[in-house]
Amino acid sequence: MVEEMSANLDLTAPDMHVDPYPVYHRALSEKPLFWSSQADGWFSVRYQHVRYLLRDAPVSSRLSAADSKLPRALQETIAPLMANFARWCVLLDPPEHTRLRGLLNRAFSASRISRLAVDIDLAVNDLLSSAIRTSGRELDLVGDFAHPLPLTVLGKIMGANDGDEAKLKVWSDAIAAFFGLRHLSFEMIRTALAALDEAYSYFAGICDERRRRPQDDLLSTFVDAQASGAVDQAEILAMCTLLIFAGHETTTNLIANGMVTLLNHPSEMDRLRNTPALIDSAVEELLRYESPLQRVTRLALNDIEIDGARIPKGARIFMILGAANRDPEIFALPSDLDLGRVSNPHLAFGLARHFCSGTALARLEGKIAIETLLRRLPGLRLKSATQEWHASFMLRGLKTLPVTF
């Protein structure tokens, strides 16, 4: 039997978001699979275990009854949010997941994404030029660049109205503040509920417009699918909120996490600047080293045996991608940043049927953004030796990234 976690392996500690890697390292070497009464679930950190749980184990991605222990009044308050999340394809199992995932795969096809390279390059350079003009010799690479960029690109893909990126940002921020945090305030809940209502009204209006005048965008694809009976209106609106959250937050964090990592490893940053052909492997290494998505949750559908431990049916399992991506059994010198790493089967985008549909878009945005920053800002330096990270157990992202150049 795997023992309860010890105090020095508390993956639920309030300060874990600051620097989780020392605790991950201890868990990998001391207790890669353990039960936590505090989290009311099992934690898995070893790469092979996480890979098995993501790909082959009898688990469900559906929302568990995590909110069932909350006071009834609070459950009723957050019910609209939970109903929305319950329609996200990333939180569904087949056949619903298969149906909605197929629609997203068509929307994010390789051919459609490749056609966006010029638009992304233009957005990257426009954002950077605007920030430089207004900020002098200092930038916040999160607020001025990494945060607005994915919203600009995503708005174009979805078919949002020009100039509405600020609205998408407000809604995305409100959902992110609610989703993945251990402690929620009533203010966070009220803000998230208001954002959900506004987003639903906004996207429903655009869908009505697309039924009258289709265009080459995601919402037109969705309303076509609705007309054929493949999807309903509630599912369309849920996919829209999923996209403005997942499609924005993860790419923002890929760019910002990648840049702070490079700035903290100046020799590797110079290596990339001097050898631009490394950009593809560099993006993969940055995803491994500071994974934007740190944790995913599954529910055991049957008893699961792993290395002599039995995870009982109905138990929650927290798979720590950030730890698995630093497993020394898979990655040589996992705490070292190597932008030319040859073997890099990281799990930053998940695996199998829940492999991220927007992977190609995120990689393309990250590649163009990082290349451009290194080329246009050769004197880029951190303004402070310390950074402030969002207090999320699920996502790893910076609040700000002040730099000089």
N, C-alpha and C positions, 0 to 999 in steps of 0.2 A: 504494500500500500504506500502511495506517495504521501509524504507528510505535509501538514499545513506549512505554509511559508513562514520563514523566520523574519524577524524585524528588519534585518539588513537586505531582505529581498522583497520589500513592499513596493510592488508595482502600482499601487494605488496612492502612494504618498503624495501630498499636495505639491511638493516641489519636484516631482519627477519630470515635469515638462522642461525644467531648466537644463538639465543634462542627464538624460536617462541611461546613458551608455555604461557607466560604471556598474549600475544595478543590473543591466542586461548582461554584462560580462560575468558577474557573479552568478546570475541565474543559469547562464549557459554552462558554466563549469561546475556548479554545485547542485542545481535542482531545475533542470530544463522543463519539467512538467510538474505542476503542483496545484493543489486546491487552495483557494483563498476564501475564507468565510467573510472577510470584509467586502469582497467583490461579489460574493455568492456565485462563484464560478471557478473554472480551471484556467490556468495560464499555461500556454505553450510557447516556448521561445526557440527551440532547436529547429534548424532549417528543415530537416527531413520530416520532423513531426508536423510542422506547419504545412509543408508541401502535401503530405498525406491528407491532412485535415481539409485542405482547400480542394484537393483534386479527387480523392478516392473515398474518404470516410462518409458514413451515413449521417450527414448533418443537414440542418435546415438553415437557410439564410433569413427566414422570416423573423420579424420583430418578436423577441421573446416577451414574456410577461414581466418585463423589467419594471414597468410602472405599476404592477398590481399591488405592490406593497405601499404605494403612496396613498395618502388620505383620499377618500372617495371624491371629495369636492375638487381636489387638485386633478385627479384623473379625468373628471368631467370637463375641467377647464382646458386641459391640454388635448382633449379628444380630437379636435379638428387637425392638430399638428400630427398626432399619431396616425390618424386616418390617411393623411397625405403621405407620410413616410411609408405606410403599409402598402402603398401603390408604387413605390420606387422599385424598379426592376432589380436593383442591387440587393433589395431586401425581400425578394420573392424566390420561390422555387418553381421548377417546371410543373405544369405547362405554361403558367402565366409568365414566368421569367423568359422562357424560350420565345414566346410570342412577342413580348415587348423588346427583348434583346435583339431579335431579328430586325425590328423596325429601326432601332438605334444603329445597328451595324450598317444598314443601308444608308442611313443619314450621314454616318461618319465613314463612308467608304474611302478607300485609299485614293481613288481617282478624284473624289470631291475634295479631300484634304490637300492633295498635291496642287490643286488649282488655287489654293489659298496662300501659297508661299509668297506671291508678290504682294497680296493684301497685308499679310502679316509683317513683311519687311517694311512696307510703307507705314503701318501703324506703329511699329517699333521705333522707326526713325522720327516720325512725327512727335510721338510722345517724348522721346528723349530730347529732341530739339526744343520743344516747348518747355520742358522742365529746366533745361540749361538756361534758356532765355530769362526765366523768371526767378531762378534760385541763385544766380552768381556761381560760386565755386563749390557749392554744397548741394547735395541731393538726399532725399529719403528714397532709397531704391524700392521700398515697399509702396509707400503712398503715392510717389510721383511716377512710378514705372511698373513694378511687378503687379500691383493691384489693379490698375486700370486697363492694362494690356489685355488680359484674357477676357474681360468684359467687353472691350471694344470688338475683339474677334468673335466672341460668342454671340454678341448682339447681331452682328452681320450674318452669321451662320443661321441663327434662329429666325431672323426676320424682324427683330425689334426695330422700333422707329429710330431714325437717326437722332442722336443727341440724348437718348434715354439711358445711357450707360450709368448715370448717377442713380437712377431708380433701381436698376439691376443690382448695383453695389449695396444700396440700403437693404434690399431684400436678402441678398446673399449674406451680408454681415449679420442680419438678424437670425437667419436660420443657422449660421455657423455658431453664433453665441449660444443657441439653444441645444444644438446637436453635438454630443460628444463631451459635454461637461458633466462633472460629477455633482456639482451643486448649482442649482438654478434659483434665481430670484424671481419674484412675481413680476418685476419690471422686465426681465428677459422674456418671460412667457408672454406678457402683454405685447411687447414689441414684436415677437415672432408671430403671434396671432394676427396682429395688424398687417405685418408684411405679407403673410399668407393671403389674407383677404385682398390686399392691393394687387399682388402678383396674379391671383386668379382672375380678377376683373380685367387687368391689363392684357393678359394673354388670351382670355376669352374674346376680348374685343378684336385682337389681331386675327384670331382664328375666324371670326365672323367675316372680317375683311378678306381673308384668303379664300374663303368659300366663294366670294363674289369675284375676286381677282387673284387667282393663284400666281405665285412667283417661284423663283428658284431658291427656296429657303426651307428650313427645317419645319416650320409651322405649316407650310403648304403640304409637305410630305405627310405630316400628322393628320391634317384634315382629309387628305385623300384616303389615308388608311381608315379613318373613321367612316367615311362614306362607304367603304367596302365592308364595314363591320369588323375590321381587325382590331379596333381600339375604340374606347368610348371617351366622352369629353372629360370625365374625371381623371382618367388615365393620362390624357394629353396634358392636362394642367399639372398633374403630379410629375410628369416627365420634365415639364418646363422648370418646376422648382428644383428638381434633381439636377438639371443641367446648370442652372445659375449658381447652385451651391457646389456640386462636385466638379463641374467643368471650370469653375472659377477658382475655388479655394486651392485645389491641388496644383494647378498650373502656377498660380501666384507663389505658392510655397516651393515648387520646383525651382523657379527662377531666383527667388530671394534666398532660399536655403543654399542653392548652388553658388550664388555670388558670395554669401558670407563664408562658405567653405573655401572658395578660391582665395578670398581676401585673407583668410587665416592660414593659407598655405601658399605664400607668394611664389615659391619656386615652381609649384605645379601651375599656378596661374601664368607665370612667365612661359612655362613650357607650352601651354595651350596657345598663348598669344603668338609665340614664335612658330608653332606648328599647328595651323588651323585645321589640318586634316584630322586632328585628334578629336574634333568636336563630337562626333557620334559616340565614340567610346567614353569621352568626357561626360556627356550627359548621362549615360548609363551609370557611370561611377558616382556621379553626384546624386543620382536617384538612390543608389545603394547606400551611400554614406550618410545622407540625411533624408531619409524617406519621408515625403510629404504625408503619406498615410502610415501611421504607426501601428494601428491595431484594427483588426476586424473580429466580429463576433459571430459565432454559430451556435446552434442548438443541437445536441446529440439526439438523433432519431432512434438509435438503438444503443445498447452498451458498446463502448469502444475500448479495445485493448491496445495499449501502446507501451512497449518496453516493460511489460509486467504490471502496469497500472491500468485500472479499469475506470473509465469515465462513464458514469451511469446514464441511461436513457433519460432525457429531459434536462440534463445539465447544460449550463452555458459554458462555452469555451471561448476564451480570448486568445487569439493568435497574434503574437507580437511581431509584426513584419520588421520593425526596426531592429529587433534583436536577431531574427533569423538572417537578416542581411549582413550581420556582423559575426556569423557563426564561423569559427576557425576551421571546422571540419569541411567547409565548402569554399571559403575565401581565404587565400593566403594573406597573412598579415592584415586582418580585416579592419583594424583600427587605423591603418595607413591609407592615405588617399593616393591612388595611382590612376591617373587619367588615361593611361594606356592599358589598363587591365584587360587581359585577353579573355579570360573565362569569367563571365559576370552574369550568372543566371539569377539575378536579384528578383525579389517578389514585390517590388514597389507598386506594381500595377495589378497585383493579385495573380490569379492562376485559373486555368480551366474555364468553366462556363461563366465565371464572374471576373474574368480578365477584363480590364477597363476598356469600354468601347471607344473612349476618347484618347487612347494611348498615342495614336499617330499624331493627333492634333497637339497634344501636350508636348510630345518630343519635338515637333516642328517649332512650336512657339519657344520652347526652352532653348533650342539650338540657335535660332535666329536672334533671340534676345541676348543670350550670353555672348555670342560672336560679336554682336554690334556694340555691346558695352565695352568689351575688351579692345575693340578696334578704335572706337571713338573716344574712349577715356583712358589713355595710356597711363595717366598718373593716379588712377583710382586707388583710394586708401580708405580704411575704416576710420570714422571719426572718433569712435570709442572702442575700447578693448572688450567691453561687455555689451551684450544685447539682451533685449527683453522678449521672451517667447510667450505665445498665447498659452493660457492654462487649460489646455485640452489634452485628454488622454488619447484621443483618436487621431487628431491632426497635429502635425508639427510645423509650426510656422511662426515667423517673426512679426511682432507688432510694428516695428519700424526698423530701418537699416540706414542710419545716417552715414554718408560717405563724403569725402572731399575728392577733388580731382584737379 
